[in-house]
Each structure stands twice: as C-alpha cells, then as structure tokens.
Amino acid sequence: MDDKQLQLLTEKLSLMYFHKPFKHTAFFNPRLRTTGGRYALGSHNIDINPKHYEYYGEEELVNIIKHELCHYHLHIEGRGYQHKDKEFKDLLVKVGGSRHCQTIPNGRNQSRIVHIYRCKGCKIEFPRKRRFNTKRFVCGKCKGRLIKVETLSEKNR
C-alpha cells in the first residue's frame, strides 16, 4: 500500500464510520517508532507507522486510522479529542477503533547497547544502558572504584 491508497482508505473510512469527509492528508511516516499513528493538531494531517501495516495487515491499519479519525473529527468540532476525554472514548467505542495498537516485534529496545562496570572492592557488576565517567562515580555499596569491563548489545546477552 502506498500513500495514495492510504489517503483513499482514510477518506472512505471517514465517510463510512463518521459520516463526515476527511479533508486533509494521510500518509505513511517511517520515522514513527513508538506509536501506530499520529494526528497533528496544527496541520490536521494523519501520519501512520508503515511497520504496523507490514506486521499486522489491513485490519490493524483500519483500527489505527479509526483511532486517529476520532482525534481528527472531535478536534475539528471543538470537542474533547484527547485520550482522557469521555467524548473521545465514547466515539472510539461507537466506531470500533482500537484504544492501543499492537507492539511491533524486534522494536527499539532489542538493539540497545549495555555497558558493564565492576567495583574493584566488592566485585559487584553494574549493567548500564548509558556510559558514565568512572572517575566521578564510586560503588554505592562499598565506595570502591569502578572499572568498565565490557560493552554488549542486548541481543548477545
């Protein structure tokens, strides 16, 4: 599916479930990582994460579009469009959209680098996601000096 087909699908779903036209742009945004879609308040455009379509197919895509169209139509009408608002929750149930999208396997957290530090005194090891200066910090247990042991990616752990 390309951006043109996504635009047509979004317009069709808007008329079918909301009985109102979608007058803005819907497109795939590969930079989205942690969400299935996003409604932009300023431009009224809808961005969709293409990986959700690749992994879960058209049914998941339709649910994400319905969710974003709820934000869109409520915001345009000046009603409660946020997740916490009752109007949003009610409309989402009415049109059958999903509250949350499914998570994508092998996401961002899988390839994180882990830094292992060891205390010279008590020999305890500290795995950390971020590096730190061993000259500035000491062991929290015995106040001993820390040394960097190794760097791993989480896939190899």
C-alpha positions in Angstrom: 0.0 0.0 0.0 1.3 3.5 -0.8 0.4 7.0 0.4 -2.3 7.5 -2.3 -4.1 4.2 -1.3 -3.8 5.1 2.4 -5.4 8.5 1.6 -8.3 6.9 -0.2 -8.8 4.3 2.6 -8.8 7.1 5.2 -11.4 9.1 3.2 -13.6 6.0 2.8 -13.4 5.1 6.5 -14.2 8.7 7.5 -17.4 8.7 5.4 -18.4 5.1 6.3 -18.0 5.4 10.1 -18.1 9.2 10.9 -20.4 10.3 8.0 -18.1 13.3 7.5 -15.4 13.9 4.9 -11.6 13.8 5.7 -10.3 16.9 4.0 -6.6 16.7 4.9 -3.7 14.3 4.2 -3.0 10.8 5.5 0.5 9.4 4.8 2.9 6.7 6.0 5.7 8.1 8.2 8.6 5.6 8.7 10.1 7.8 11.4 7.3 6.9 13.8 8.7 4.3 16.3 6.5 4.0 19.4 3.1 4.6 18.0 0.8 3.3 15.3 -0.3 6.7 14.1 -0.4 10.4 14.9 -2.9 13.2 14.4 -1.2 16.6 14.0 -3.2 19.3 15.7 -1.7 22.1 13.6 -2.0 20.7 10.1 -4.8 18.2 10.8 -2.8 15.5 8.9 -2.6 11.9 10.0 0.7 10.0 10.0 0.7 6.2 10.0 3.5 3.9 11.0 4.1 1.6 8.0 5.5 -1.2 10.1 2.1 -1.8 11.7 0.7 -2.5 8.2 3.7 -4.7 7.3 3.4 -6.8 10.5 -0.3 -7.0 11.2 -2.1 -6.2 7.9 -5.1 -4.1 6.9 -7.3 -4.9 9.9 -4.8 -3.3 12.3 -4.3 -0.4 9.9 -8.1 0.2 9.8 -8.2 0.3 13.6 -5.4 2.8 13.8 -7.0 5.0 11.2 -10.3 4.9 13.1 -8.5 6.0 16.3 -6.8 8.9 14.5 -10.0 9.9 12.8 -11.7 10.1 16.2 -9.0 12.7 17.2 -9.4 14.5 13.9 -13.2 14.9 13.9 -13.5 15.7 17.6 -10.7 18.3 17.3 -12.2 19.9 14.2 -15.6 20.2 16.0 -14.0 21.7 19.1 -15.0 18.7 21.4 -12.9 16.6 23.7 -10.3 14.9 21.4 -7.8 13.7 24.0 -7.5 10.1 25.2 -8.7 11.1 28.7 -11.9 12.8 27.4 -15.3 10.9 27.6 -16.3 12.1 24.2 -13.2 10.5 22.7 -13.7 7.2 24.5 -17.4 7.0 23.5 -16.7 7.8 19.9 -13.9 5.2 19.7 -16.2 2.5 21.1 -19.0 3.6 18.7 -16.8 3.3 15.5 -14.9 0.2 16.8 -11.4 1.7 16.8 -8.7 0.3 19.0 -7.6 2.1 22.1 -4.0 0.8 21.8 -2.1 -0.6 18.8 -0.1 -3.8 19.0 3.6 -3.7 19.6 6.0 -4.3 16.8 8.4 -7.3 17.4 12.1 -6.5 17.4 11.5 -3.0 18.4 13.9 -0.3 19.5 14.7 -1.9 22.9 16.1 -5.1 21.4 19.3 -3.5 20.0 20.3 -1.4 23.0 23.9 -1.4 24.0 24.7 -2.4 27.5 27.8 -1.2 29.4 29.1 -3.4 32.2 31.0 -1.8 35.1 32.6 -3.7 38.0 33.6 -2.5 41.5 37.3 -3.1 42.3 36.4 -3.5 46.0 33.4 -5.8 46.3 33.4 -7.1 42.7 29.8 -6.3 42.1 28.8 -5.8 38.4 26.6 -2.9 37.2 24.9 -3.2 33.8 24.0 0.3 32.5 22.4 1.5 29.3 24.4 4.7 29.3 28.1 5.2 29.7 29.4 7.2 32.6 32.7 8.6 33.8 34.3 6.1 36.3 36.5 8.8 37.8 33.4 10.7 39.0 31.4 7.9 40.5 32.0 5.1 43.1 30.3 1.9 44.1 27.1 2.5 46.0 27.7 -0.5 48.3 31.4 -0.1 49.4 32.5 3.2 47.9 35.2 1.3 45.8 36.5 2.4 42.4 34.6 1.3 39.3 36.1 0.0 36.1 34.5 -0.6 32.7 34.5 -4.4 32.0 32.8 -4.7 28.6 30.2 -3.4 26.2 27.5 -5.7 24.8 24.4 -5.3 22.7 21.3 -6.8 24.4 20.8 -9.3 21.6 24.1 -11.0 22.7 23.2 -11.2 26.4 
